[in-house]
């Protein structure tokens, strides 16, 4: 009889693996879809756009599709930080950066493969559309993102964990919202602009005005959604306390705040 999934792991190990899976999946997908810039007002309507980006009327409502998933990454990172400390966040951040680089290497290789002619013919229409050319343009546009995104991702994550732990030491177990939103406010200021500047300005046709506009929208969206999702952060803490046991969970968080290594 096959053992159940994670059958031989402790609850602490299972928790870390699940959190890392959520973190890695959302960060990787966000990087892949980040090449698409969409109009928030045209997609969600002007009311929703003005709520998510209150300054959008002045700067426009363009947003990177990848920004939609980053609030999930923030929350997961904060939860990992809370219970597994700086080493726990650094471990999954480095691993995620490696997988992002690997994914884009495979994607680039796929764009270089000679297309099957029947596949091209199948999707060719009177407008002259070529699916292989479209495939290459879409995914090679995303390749430019990796050069800035890995650097920005790692810098932002390390900055996030540092600010988070600083606020954690200052506030103790209280004010979860402050360390979560405070660390996001600082770290994502860097991440929101560096990725766009490298991917679309240095390696793309964007103007500096477009970089600043979309970067500002990405930043305000991430911050506002992170604040709105604060109840989810409290819910995650409550569920973890229940899963691990309140005393064990609090001891784990206390050790993380004091920099005591957590054995996995």
C-alpha atoms as an extended CHARMM CRD file, in Angstrom:
* protein
*
       264  EXT
         1         1  UNK       CA              0.0000000000        0.0000000000        0.0000000000  PROA      1               0.0000000000
         2         2  UNK       CA              1.4320000000        3.3740000000       -1.0110000000  PROA      2               0.0000000000
         3         3  UNK       CA              1.9800000000        5.8690000000        1.8340000000  PROA      3               0.0000000000
         4         4  UNK       CA             -0.1050000000        9.0640000000        1.7610000000  PROA      4               0.0000000000
         5         5  UNK       CA              1.3920000000       12.2570000000        0.3730000000  PROA      5               0.0000000000
         6         6  UNK       CA              3.9500000000       13.7030000000        2.8450000000  PROA      6               0.0000000000
         7         7  UNK       CA              3.2250000000       10.6440000000        5.0180000000  PROA      7               0.0000000000
         8         8  UNK       CA              6.6830000000       10.5510000000        6.6210000000  PROA      8               0.0000000000
         9         9  UNK       CA              7.0330000000       14.2860000000        7.1730000000  PROA      9               0.0000000000
        10        10  UNK       CA              6.3230000000       16.1650000000       10.3820000000  PROA      10              0.0000000000
        11        11  UNK       CA              3.5480000000       18.7850000000       10.4570000000  PROA      11              0.0000000000
        12        12  UNK       CA              6.1710000000       21.5340000000       10.3900000000  PROA      12              0.0000000000
        13        13  UNK       CA              7.7870000000       20.0420000000        7.2850000000  PROA      13              0.0000000000
        14        14  UNK       CA              4.4190000000       19.5800000000        5.5640000000  PROA      14              0.0000000000
        15        15  UNK       CA              3.5290000000       23.2040000000        6.2830000000  PROA      15              0.0000000000
        16        16  UNK       CA              6.8050000000       24.4630000000        4.8170000000  PROA      16              0.0000000000
        17        17  UNK       CA              6.4450000000       22.3150000000        1.6980000000  PROA      17              0.0000000000
        18        18  UNK       CA              2.8840000000       23.4980000000        1.0310000000  PROA      18              0.0000000000
        19        19  UNK       CA              3.7980000000       27.1600000000        1.5630000000  PROA      19              0.0000000000
        20        20  UNK       CA              6.8240000000       26.7930000000       -0.7200000000  PROA      20              0.0000000000
        21        21  UNK       CA              4.6400000000       25.1510000000       -3.3680000000  PROA      21              0.0000000000
        22        22  UNK       CA              2.1890000000       28.0620000000       -3.2840000000  PROA      22              0.0000000000
        23        23  UNK       CA              5.0340000000       30.5840000000       -3.3740000000  PROA      23              0.0000000000
        24        24  UNK       CA              6.9230000000       28.9050000000       -6.2250000000  PROA      24              0.0000000000
        25        25  UNK       CA              3.8750000000       28.2590000000       -8.4060000000  PROA      25              0.0000000000
        26        26  UNK       CA              2.5090000000       31.7910000000       -8.2230000000  PROA      26              0.0000000000
        27        27  UNK       CA              5.9110000000       33.4460000000       -8.6860000000  PROA      27              0.0000000000
        28        28  UNK       CA              6.7000000000       31.2920000000      -11.7220000000  PROA      28              0.0000000000
        29        29  UNK       CA              3.3200000000       31.8120000000      -13.3950000000  PROA      29              0.0000000000
        30        30  UNK       CA              3.5110000000       35.5580000000      -12.6850000000  PROA      30              0.0000000000
        31        31  UNK       CA              6.8430000000       35.7470000000      -14.4990000000  PROA      31              0.0000000000
        32        32  UNK       CA              5.5360000000       33.8410000000      -17.5240000000  PROA      32              0.0000000000
        33        33  UNK       CA              2.3700000000       35.9080000000      -17.9870000000  PROA      33              0.0000000000
        34        34  UNK       CA              4.0520000000       39.1900000000      -17.0180000000  PROA      34              0.0000000000
        35        35  UNK       CA              4.8130000000       40.0530000000      -20.6450000000  PROA      35              0.0000000000
        36        36  UNK       CA              1.1560000000       40.9210000000      -21.2360000000  PROA      36              0.0000000000
        37        37  UNK       CA              0.1190000000       44.4650000000      -20.3530000000  PROA      37              0.0000000000
        38        38  UNK       CA             -3.6370000000       44.8120000000      -20.0430000000  PROA      38              0.0000000000
        39        39  UNK       CA             -6.1070000000       47.6540000000      -19.5660000000  PROA      39              0.0000000000
        40        40  UNK       CA             -7.6920000000       47.3150000000      -16.1310000000  PROA      40              0.0000000000
        41        41  UNK       CA            -10.5820000000       49.6820000000      -16.8850000000  PROA      41              0.0000000000
        42        42  UNK       CA            -11.4110000000       47.8170000000      -20.0830000000  PROA      42              0.0000000000
        43        43  UNK       CA            -11.2620000000       44.4560000000      -18.2820000000  PROA      43              0.0000000000
        44        44  UNK       CA            -12.8590000000       45.1350000000      -14.8970000000  PROA      44              0.0000000000
        45        45  UNK       CA            -14.6570000000       48.4020000000      -15.5930000000  PROA      45              0.0000000000
        46        46  UNK       CA            -13.7160000000       51.9790000000      -14.6180000000  PROA      46              0.0000000000
        47        47  UNK       CA            -15.0690000000       51.7060000000      -11.0580000000  PROA      47              0.0000000000
        48        48  UNK       CA            -12.9700000000       48.6750000000      -10.1430000000  PROA      48              0.0000000000
        49        49  UNK       CA             -9.9510000000       50.2110000000      -11.8850000000  PROA      49              0.0000000000
        50        50  UNK       CA            -10.2210000000       53.4310000000       -9.8910000000  PROA      50              0.0000000000
        51        51  UNK       CA            -10.4570000000       51.4630000000       -6.6310000000  PROA      51              0.0000000000
        52        52  UNK       CA             -7.4200000000       49.2930000000       -7.3690000000  PROA      52              0.0000000000
        53        53  UNK       CA             -5.4080000000       52.1970000000       -8.8150000000  PROA      53              0.0000000000
        54        54  UNK       CA             -6.7390000000       55.4710000000       -7.3780000000  PROA      54              0.0000000000
        55        55  UNK       CA             -4.1740000000       57.5110000000       -9.3460000000  PROA      55              0.0000000000
        56        56  UNK       CA             -4.9100000000       55.6600000000      -12.5830000000  PROA      56              0.0000000000
        57        57  UNK       CA             -6.8760000000       58.5570000000      -14.0170000000  PROA      57              0.0000000000
        58        58  UNK       CA             -3.6480000000       60.5090000000      -14.2320000000  PROA      58              0.0000000000
        59        59  UNK       CA             -1.2630000000       57.6880000000      -15.1160000000  PROA      59              0.0000000000
        60        60  UNK       CA             -3.5590000000       55.3800000000      -17.0950000000  PROA      60              0.0000000000
        61        61  UNK       CA             -4.8950000000       51.9640000000      -16.1530000000  PROA      61              0.0000000000
        62        62  UNK       CA             -2.2930000000       49.6860000000      -17.7650000000  PROA      62              0.0000000000
        63        63  UNK       CA             -1.0800000000       46.8090000000      -15.5940000000  PROA      63              0.0000000000
        64        64  UNK       CA              1.1890000000       43.8100000000      -16.0700000000  PROA      64              0.0000000000
        65        65  UNK       CA             -0.7660000000       40.5400000000      -15.9590000000  PROA      65              0.0000000000
        66        66  UNK       CA              1.9150000000       39.1290000000      -13.6730000000  PROA      66              0.0000000000
        67        67  UNK       CA              1.0510000000       41.7090000000      -11.0110000000  PROA      67              0.0000000000
        68        68  UNK       CA             -2.2540000000       39.9120000000      -10.4200000000  PROA      68              0.0000000000
        69        69  UNK       CA             -0.4940000000       37.0190000000       -8.6890000000  PROA      69              0.0000000000
        70        70  UNK       CA              2.1480000000       38.8810000000       -6.6880000000  PROA      70              0.0000000000
        71        71  UNK       CA             -0.1380000000       39.6430000000       -3.7210000000  PROA      71              0.0000000000
        72        72  UNK       CA             -0.4340000000       35.8620000000       -3.2150000000  PROA      72              0.0000000000
        73        73  UNK       CA              3.3680000000       35.6430000000       -3.2660000000  PROA      73              0.0000000000
        74        74  UNK       CA              3.5850000000       38.4700000000       -0.6910000000  PROA      74              0.0000000000
        75        75  UNK       CA              1.1910000000       36.8000000000        1.7130000000  PROA      75              0.0000000000
        76        76  UNK       CA              2.8980000000       33.4310000000        1.3780000000  PROA      76              0.0000000000
        77        77  UNK       CA              6.3160000000       35.0140000000        1.8450000000  PROA      77              0.0000000000
        78        78  UNK       CA              5.1270000000       36.7900000000        5.0000000000  PROA      78              0.0000000000
        79        79  UNK       CA              3.7160000000       33.5530000000        6.4200000000  PROA      79              0.0000000000
        80        80  UNK       CA              6.9650000000       31.7010000000        5.6920000000  PROA      80              0.0000000000
        81        81  UNK       CA              8.8740000000       34.5890000000        7.2580000000  PROA      81              0.0000000000
        82        82  UNK       CA              6.6770000000       34.5150000000       10.3480000000  PROA      82              0.0000000000
        83        83  UNK       CA              7.1860000000       30.8210000000       11.0970000000  PROA      83              0.0000000000
        84        84  UNK       CA             10.4880000000       29.9130000000        9.4020000000  PROA      84              0.0000000000
        85        85  UNK       CA             12.3630000000       33.2150000000        9.5130000000  PROA      85              0.0000000000
        86        86  UNK       CA             14.9140000000       34.6820000000        7.1350000000  PROA      86              0.0000000000
        87        87  UNK       CA             16.5510000000       31.3150000000        6.2590000000  PROA      87              0.0000000000
        88        88  UNK       CA             13.1850000000       29.8730000000        5.2600000000  PROA      88              0.0000000000
        89        89  UNK       CA             12.4070000000       32.7600000000        2.9010000000  PROA      89              0.0000000000
        90        90  UNK       CA             15.9230000000       32.8610000000        1.4340000000  PROA      90              0.0000000000
        91        91  UNK       CA             15.8340000000       29.1270000000        0.7530000000  PROA      91              0.0000000000
        92        92  UNK       CA             12.6370000000       29.2280000000       -1.3110000000  PROA      92              0.0000000000
        93        93  UNK       CA             13.5630000000       32.5610000000       -2.9400000000  PROA      93              0.0000000000
        94        94  UNK       CA             16.8460000000       31.1990000000       -4.3110000000  PROA      94              0.0000000000
        95        95  UNK       CA             15.1350000000       28.0010000000       -5.4380000000  PROA      95              0.0000000000
        96        96  UNK       CA             12.3900000000       29.9780000000       -7.1730000000  PROA      96              0.0000000000
        97        97  UNK       CA             14.9530000000       32.1240000000       -9.0050000000  PROA      97              0.0000000000
        98        98  UNK       CA             16.6650000000       28.9600000000      -10.2830000000  PROA      98              0.0000000000
        99        99  UNK       CA             13.3600000000       27.5160000000      -11.5250000000  PROA      99              0.0000000000
       100       100  UNK       CA             12.4200000000       30.7970000000      -13.2250000000  PROA      100             0.0000000000
       101       101  UNK       CA             15.7360000000       30.8090000000      -15.0700000000  PROA      101             0.0000000000
       102       102  UNK       CA             15.2860000000       27.1480000000      -16.0240000000  PROA      102             0.0000000000
       103       103  UNK       CA             11.7330000000       27.7600000000      -17.2700000000  PROA      103             0.0000000000
       104       104  UNK       CA             12.7520000000       30.6340000000      -19.5000000000  PROA      104             0.0000000000
       105       105  UNK       CA             15.6770000000       28.6220000000      -20.8760000000  PROA      105             0.0000000000
       106       106  UNK       CA             13.2640000000       25.8700000000      -21.9180000000  PROA      106             0.0000000000
       107       107  UNK       CA             10.8100000000       28.4350000000      -23.3350000000  PROA      107             0.0000000000
       108       108  UNK       CA             13.5870000000       30.0390000000      -25.3850000000  PROA      108             0.0000000000
       109       109  UNK       CA             14.6210000000       26.6410000000      -26.7170000000  PROA      109             0.0000000000
       110       110  UNK       CA             11.0010000000       25.9710000000      -27.7090000000  PROA      110             0.0000000000
       111       111  UNK       CA             10.8260000000       29.1990000000      -29.7110000000  PROA      111             0.0000000000
       112       112  UNK       CA             13.9080000000       28.1170000000      -31.6990000000  PROA      112             0.0000000000
       113       113  UNK       CA             12.4600000000       24.7550000000      -32.7850000000  PROA      113             0.0000000000
       114       114  UNK       CA             11.3870000000       24.4490000000      -36.4260000000  PROA      114             0.0000000000
       115       115  UNK       CA              7.5600000000       24.4140000000      -36.5620000000  PROA      115             0.0000000000
       116       116  UNK       CA              5.6060000000       21.5880000000      -38.1800000000  PROA      116             0.0000000000
       117       117  UNK       CA              4.1780000000       22.9570000000      -41.4120000000  PROA      117             0.0000000000
       118       118  UNK       CA              0.7020000000       21.4780000000      -40.8460000000  PROA      118             0.0000000000
       119       119  UNK       CA              0.5500000000       23.3120000000      -37.4970000000  PROA      119             0.0000000000
       120       120  UNK       CA              1.3820000000       26.6180000000      -39.1800000000  PROA      120             0.0000000000
       121       121  UNK       CA             -1.0880000000       25.9500000000      -42.0310000000  PROA      121             0.0000000000
       122       122  UNK       CA             -3.8380000000       24.9560000000      -39.6260000000  PROA      122             0.0000000000
       123       123  UNK       CA             -3.8790000000       28.4050000000      -38.0090000000  PROA      123             0.0000000000
       124       124  UNK       CA             -3.0270000000       30.5130000000      -41.0610000000  PROA      124             0.0000000000
       125       125  UNK       CA             -5.8160000000       32.8120000000      -42.2160000000  PROA      125             0.0000000000
       126       126  UNK       CA             -6.3720000000       35.4510000000      -44.8760000000  PROA      126             0.0000000000
       127       127  UNK       CA             -4.7350000000       38.1400000000      -42.7340000000  PROA      127             0.0000000000
       128       128  UNK       CA             -1.4010000000       36.3640000000      -42.9920000000  PROA      128             0.0000000000
       129       129  UNK       CA             -1.3210000000       35.3750000000      -39.3160000000  PROA      129             0.0000000000
       130       130  UNK       CA              1.5240000000       32.9760000000      -38.5320000000  PROA      130             0.0000000000
       131       131  UNK       CA              1.1520000000       31.0990000000      -35.2590000000  PROA      131             0.0000000000
       132       132  UNK       CA              4.8520000000       30.2610000000      -35.0030000000  PROA      132             0.0000000000
       133       133  UNK       CA              5.8280000000       33.9110000000      -35.3920000000  PROA      133             0.0000000000
       134       134  UNK       CA              3.2050000000       34.8650000000      -32.7900000000  PROA      134             0.0000000000
       135       135  UNK       CA              4.4750000000       32.1340000000      -30.4410000000  PROA      135             0.0000000000
       136       136  UNK       CA              8.0240000000       33.4250000000      -30.7380000000  PROA      136             0.0000000000
       137       137  UNK       CA              7.0860000000       37.0740000000      -30.2890000000  PROA      137             0.0000000000
       138       138  UNK       CA              5.0000000000       36.3850000000      -27.1940000000  PROA      138             0.0000000000
       139       139  UNK       CA              7.4780000000       34.1720000000      -25.3950000000  PROA      139             0.0000000000
       140       140  UNK       CA             10.6680000000       35.9180000000      -26.4810000000  PROA      140             0.0000000000
       141       141  UNK       CA              9.1530000000       39.1370000000      -25.1610000000  PROA      141             0.0000000000
       142       142  UNK       CA              8.9120000000       37.3390000000      -21.8290000000  PROA      142             0.0000000000
       143       143  UNK       CA             12.5740000000       36.3350000000      -22.0620000000  PROA      143             0.0000000000
       144       144  UNK       CA             13.6170000000       39.9500000000      -21.5910000000  PROA      144             0.0000000000
       145       145  UNK       CA             11.7700000000       39.9310000000      -18.2850000000  PROA      145             0.0000000000
       146       146  UNK       CA             14.0000000000       37.2580000000      -16.7940000000  PROA      146             0.0000000000
       147       147  UNK       CA             17.1080000000       39.4460000000      -16.8820000000  PROA      147             0.0000000000
       148       148  UNK       CA             15.4910000000       42.0480000000      -14.6750000000  PROA      148             0.0000000000
       149       149  UNK       CA             13.0050000000       39.8910000000      -12.8200000000  PROA      149             0.0000000000
       150       150  UNK       CA             15.4300000000       37.4700000000      -11.1950000000  PROA      150             0.0000000000
       151       151  UNK       CA             17.5820000000       40.2990000000       -9.8780000000  PROA      151             0.0000000000
       152       152  UNK       CA             14.5860000000       42.3730000000       -8.8190000000  PROA      152             0.0000000000
       153       153  UNK       CA             12.8810000000       39.3320000000       -7.3040000000  PROA      153             0.0000000000
       154       154  UNK       CA             15.8600000000       38.3630000000       -5.1560000000  PROA      154             0.0000000000
       155       155  UNK       CA             16.6290000000       41.9220000000       -4.0630000000  PROA      155             0.0000000000
       156       156  UNK       CA             12.9650000000       42.5670000000       -3.2490000000  PROA      156             0.0000000000
       157       157  UNK       CA             12.6290000000       39.2940000000       -1.3250000000  PROA      157             0.0000000000
       158       158  UNK       CA             15.7660000000       39.8710000000        0.7330000000  PROA      158             0.0000000000
       159       159  UNK       CA             14.6690000000       43.4370000000        1.4540000000  PROA      159             0.0000000000
       160       160  UNK       CA             11.1820000000       42.2210000000        2.3380000000  PROA      160             0.0000000000
       161       161  UNK       CA             12.4370000000       39.6390000000        4.8190000000  PROA      161             0.0000000000
       162       162  UNK       CA             14.8150000000       42.1650000000        6.4200000000  PROA      162             0.0000000000
       163       163  UNK       CA             12.1120000000       44.8060000000        6.9220000000  PROA      163             0.0000000000
       164       164  UNK       CA              9.6440000000       42.1550000000        8.0790000000  PROA      164             0.0000000000
       165       165  UNK       CA             11.9940000000       40.7790000000       10.7370000000  PROA      165             0.0000000000
       166       166  UNK       CA             12.9410000000       44.2970000000       11.8740000000  PROA      166             0.0000000000
       167       167  UNK       CA              9.2740000000       45.1520000000       12.4330000000  PROA      167             0.0000000000
       168       168  UNK       CA              8.6930000000       41.7240000000       13.9970000000  PROA      168             0.0000000000
       169       169  UNK       CA             11.3710000000       42.4190000000       16.6090000000  PROA      169             0.0000000000
       170       170  UNK       CA              9.9110000000       45.8720000000       17.2870000000  PROA      170             0.0000000000
       171       171  UNK       CA              6.2870000000       44.7470000000       17.6230000000  PROA      171             0.0000000000
       172       172  UNK       CA              6.6260000000       41.1860000000       18.9270000000  PROA      172             0.0000000000
       173       173  UNK       CA              3.6840000000       38.9610000000       18.0640000000  PROA      173             0.0000000000
       174       174  UNK       CA              1.3740000000       41.9770000000       17.7330000000  PROA      174             0.0000000000
       175       175  UNK       CA              0.4920000000       44.0330000000       14.6490000000  PROA      175             0.0000000000
       176       176  UNK       CA              0.8420000000       41.3690000000       11.9710000000  PROA      176             0.0000000000
       177       177  UNK       CA             -0.6210000000       43.8380000000        9.4670000000  PROA      177             0.0000000000
       178       178  UNK       CA              2.1860000000       46.3500000000       10.0660000000  PROA      178             0.0000000000
       179       179  UNK       CA              5.0810000000       44.0470000000        9.2980000000  PROA      179             0.0000000000
       180       180  UNK       CA              3.2320000000       42.4980000000        6.3410000000  PROA      180             0.0000000000
       181       181  UNK       CA              2.2380000000       45.7580000000        4.6310000000  PROA      181             0.0000000000
       182       182  UNK       CA              5.3920000000       47.5910000000        5.7420000000  PROA      182             0.0000000000
       183       183  UNK       CA              7.7230000000       45.0440000000        4.1840000000  PROA      183             0.0000000000
       184       184  UNK       CA              5.6100000000       44.9740000000        1.0110000000  PROA      184             0.0000000000
       185       185  UNK       CA              5.6140000000       48.7680000000        0.7490000000  PROA      185             0.0000000000
       186       186  UNK       CA              9.4110000000       48.8780000000        0.7410000000  PROA      186             0.0000000000
       187       187  UNK       CA             10.3570000000       45.7810000000       -1.2590000000  PROA      187             0.0000000000
       188       188  UNK       CA              7.8430000000       46.1460000000       -4.0790000000  PROA      188             0.0000000000
       189       189  UNK       CA              8.9120000000       49.6990000000       -4.8350000000  PROA      189             0.0000000000
       190       190  UNK       CA             12.0980000000       48.1840000000       -6.2170000000  PROA      190             0.0000000000
       191       191  UNK       CA             10.5300000000       45.1380000000       -7.8240000000  PROA      191             0.0000000000
       192       192  UNK       CA              7.7840000000       47.0510000000       -9.6630000000  PROA      192             0.0000000000
       193       193  UNK       CA             10.2110000000       49.3120000000      -11.5290000000  PROA      193             0.0000000000
       194       194  UNK       CA             13.3710000000       47.2580000000      -12.0300000000  PROA      194             0.0000000000
       195       195  UNK       CA             11.6240000000       44.4500000000      -13.9200000000  PROA      195             0.0000000000
       196       196  UNK       CA              9.9060000000       46.8210000000      -16.3500000000  PROA      196             0.0000000000
       197       197  UNK       CA             12.9640000000       48.9890000000      -16.8880000000  PROA      197             0.0000000000
       198       198  UNK       CA             15.2400000000       46.0750000000      -17.7750000000  PROA      198             0.0000000000
       199       199  UNK       CA             12.6870000000       44.0210000000      -19.7210000000  PROA      199             0.0000000000
       200       200  UNK       CA             10.9110000000       46.7270000000      -21.6890000000  PROA      200             0.0000000000
       201       201  UNK       CA             13.2350000000       49.7430000000      -21.7090000000  PROA      201             0.0000000000
       202       202  UNK       CA             16.7030000000       48.2210000000      -22.0350000000  PROA      202             0.0000000000
       203       203  UNK       CA             15.6110000000       45.1500000000      -24.0160000000  PROA      203             0.0000000000
       204       204  UNK       CA             12.3840000000       46.5440000000      -25.4580000000  PROA      204             0.0000000000
       205       205  UNK       CA             10.8200000000       49.4840000000      -27.2670000000  PROA      205             0.0000000000
       206       206  UNK       CA              9.1690000000       51.2120000000      -24.2640000000  PROA      206             0.0000000000
       207       207  UNK       CA              9.6730000000       54.8650000000      -23.4250000000  PROA      207             0.0000000000
       208       208  UNK       CA             10.6800000000       55.8980000000      -19.9240000000  PROA      208             0.0000000000
       209       209  UNK       CA              7.2220000000       57.4070000000      -19.4700000000  PROA      209             0.0000000000
       210       210  UNK       CA              5.6170000000       54.0340000000      -20.1760000000  PROA      210             0.0000000000
       211       211  UNK       CA              7.9510000000       52.3150000000      -17.7020000000  PROA      211             0.0000000000
       212       212  UNK       CA              7.1310000000       54.8330000000      -14.9760000000  PROA      212             0.0000000000
       213       213  UNK       CA              3.3920000000       54.7030000000      -15.6830000000  PROA      213             0.0000000000
       214       214  UNK       CA              3.0180000000       50.9140000000      -15.6570000000  PROA      214             0.0000000000
       215       215  UNK       CA              5.4950000000       50.5950000000      -12.7890000000  PROA      215             0.0000000000
       216       216  UNK       CA              3.5110000000       53.0570000000      -10.7030000000  PROA      216             0.0000000000
       217       217  UNK       CA              0.2710000000       51.2060000000      -11.4670000000  PROA      217             0.0000000000
       218       218  UNK       CA              1.8630000000       47.8500000000      -10.6100000000  PROA      218             0.0000000000
       219       219  UNK       CA              3.1160000000       49.2470000000       -7.3170000000  PROA      219             0.0000000000
       220       220  UNK       CA             -0.1400000000       50.8740000000       -6.2320000000  PROA      220             0.0000000000
       221       221  UNK       CA             -2.1240000000       47.7760000000       -7.2250000000  PROA      221             0.0000000000
       222       222  UNK       CA              0.1800000000       45.4250000000       -5.2920000000  PROA      222             0.0000000000
       223       223  UNK       CA              0.1280000000       47.6050000000       -2.2090000000  PROA      223             0.0000000000
       224       224  UNK       CA             -3.6440000000       48.1800000000       -2.1660000000  PROA      224             0.0000000000
       225       225  UNK       CA             -4.4300000000       44.5020000000       -2.7470000000  PROA      225             0.0000000000
       226       226  UNK       CA             -1.8920000000       43.4970000000       -0.0790000000  PROA      226             0.0000000000
       227       227  UNK       CA             -3.7380000000       45.7410000000        2.4000000000  PROA      227             0.0000000000
       228       228  UNK       CA             -7.1290000000       44.3540000000        1.3200000000  PROA      228             0.0000000000
       229       229  UNK       CA             -5.8570000000       40.8050000000        1.7810000000  PROA      229             0.0000000000
       230       230  UNK       CA             -4.6920000000       41.4470000000        5.3620000000  PROA      230             0.0000000000
       231       231  UNK       CA             -7.6480000000       39.4230000000        6.7360000000  PROA      231             0.0000000000
       232       232  UNK       CA             -6.3990000000       36.4640000000        4.6880000000  PROA      232             0.0000000000
       233       233  UNK       CA             -3.0430000000       36.7880000000        6.4640000000  PROA      233             0.0000000000
       234       234  UNK       CA             -4.7720000000       36.6340000000        9.8590000000  PROA      234             0.0000000000
       235       235  UNK       CA             -6.8280000000       33.6630000000        8.6580000000  PROA      235             0.0000000000
       236       236  UNK       CA             -3.6450000000       31.8720000000        7.5700000000  PROA      236             0.0000000000
       237       237  UNK       CA             -2.1330000000       32.4280000000       11.0180000000  PROA      237             0.0000000000
       238       238  UNK       CA             -5.2800000000       31.0910000000       12.6890000000  PROA      238             0.0000000000
       239       239  UNK       CA             -5.2960000000       27.9710000000       10.4930000000  PROA      239             0.0000000000
       240       240  UNK       CA             -1.6080000000       27.3370000000       11.1460000000  PROA      240             0.0000000000
       241       241  UNK       CA             -2.1080000000       27.7820000000       14.8950000000  PROA      241             0.0000000000
       242       242  UNK       CA             -4.8750000000       25.2110000000       14.7120000000  PROA      242             0.0000000000
       243       243  UNK       CA             -2.8630000000       22.8220000000       12.5270000000  PROA      243             0.0000000000
       244       244  UNK       CA              0.3850000000       22.9280000000       14.5090000000  PROA      244             0.0000000000
       245       245  UNK       CA             -1.1590000000       23.6420000000       17.8730000000  PROA      245             0.0000000000
       246       246  UNK       CA             -1.1230000000       27.1510000000       19.2800000000  PROA      246             0.0000000000
       247       247  UNK       CA              1.8180000000       26.5820000000       21.6180000000  PROA      247             0.0000000000
       248       248  UNK       CA              3.9670000000       24.9390000000       18.9440000000  PROA      248             0.0000000000
       249       249  UNK       CA              3.0890000000       27.5830000000       16.3490000000  PROA      249             0.0000000000
       250       250  UNK       CA              3.9160000000       30.4430000000       18.7000000000  PROA      250             0.0000000000
       251       251  UNK       CA              7.2230000000       28.8230000000       19.6540000000  PROA      251             0.0000000000
       252       252  UNK       CA              8.0860000000       28.4090000000       15.9750000000  PROA      252             0.0000000000
       253       253  UNK       CA              7.3000000000       32.0810000000       15.3060000000  PROA      253             0.0000000000
       254       254  UNK       CA              9.2560000000       33.1660000000       18.3820000000  PROA      254             0.0000000000
       255       255  UNK       CA             12.3270000000       31.1900000000       17.2820000000  PROA      255             0.0000000000
       256       256  UNK       CA             12.0640000000       32.6880000000       13.7990000000  PROA      256             0.0000000000
       257       257  UNK       CA             11.9180000000       36.2200000000       15.2360000000  PROA      257             0.0000000000
       258       258  UNK       CA             14.9850000000       35.5860000000       17.3930000000  PROA      258             0.0000000000
       259       259  UNK       CA             16.9300000000       34.1130000000       14.4980000000  PROA      259             0.0000000000
       260       260  UNK       CA             17.0400000000       30.6080000000       15.9440000000  PROA      260             0.0000000000
       261       261  UNK       CA             17.4810000000       28.1730000000       13.0120000000  PROA      261             0.0000000000
       262       262  UNK       CA             14.4500000000       26.0110000000       12.3220000000  PROA      262             0.0000000000
       263       263  UNK       CA             15.3730000000       22.4110000000       11.6560000000  PROA      263             0.0000000000
       264       264  UNK       CA             13.4790000000       20.9410000000        8.7260000000  PROA      264             0.0000000000
